[in-house]
Amino acid sequence: MEEKRTEVFIPRGADREDPNLFVGINGVNYLLPRGKKSMVPQAVAAEIARGELAAEHFYESVDGLKQSV
């Protein structure tokens, strides 16, 4: 049975950043181009969202540490 797919957009990164986003789930690897839309399984979209949320929390923590110094 084919897994449902979801459209995701990976924003472009910095000039020196990899032009693709690597996502691996259960031994299956995906290489998604930055700056373009891609159709991916829902599990991949959820993992991308989880990674973005983790990055937000990380930068909030770093900003909080900088303000406390």
ABEGO torsion letter per residue (X at the ends): XBBBBBBBBBBBBBAABBABBBBBBGGBBBBBBBGBBBBBBAAAAAAAAAAAAAAAAAAAAAAAAAAAX
